[in-house]
Amino acid sequence: MSRKKRPETVASVWGLRCPHCGADDQLQIQLTTWALLTPGGTIADSHHHDWHDRSQSECLACDHTGIVADFMIDHQRRARRAKGGPS
């Protein structure tokens, strides 16, 4: 008998979900990217961008904001354990 493969989610691939509502499919992260400066403006390089634990993050499902570290599932578990709650 073959097991069905679970669909990939942001939580399973990146370890991120909203600490407020639990959504993982409505997260935005502020990126740093390179752009070519021209006389007519800028041309963003969509292939070279970066984000890190301190990047701003927002859940579009509930409008919760914070930094990426706040949205990390492991970070949320550690915070609950520190408060004496379930992990």
TARA-V570745 format. One record per helix or strand of 2 or more residues. SS is the DSSP state (2 for helix, 1 for strand). FROM is the first residue (numbers start at 1). LEN is the number of residues. If there is no record, write none. Layout:
((SS;FROM;LEN) (SS;FROM;LEN))
//
This chain:
((2;10;5) (1;27;3) (1;32;7) (1;41;10) (1;56;4) (1;65;3) (2;68;4) (2;73;10))
//
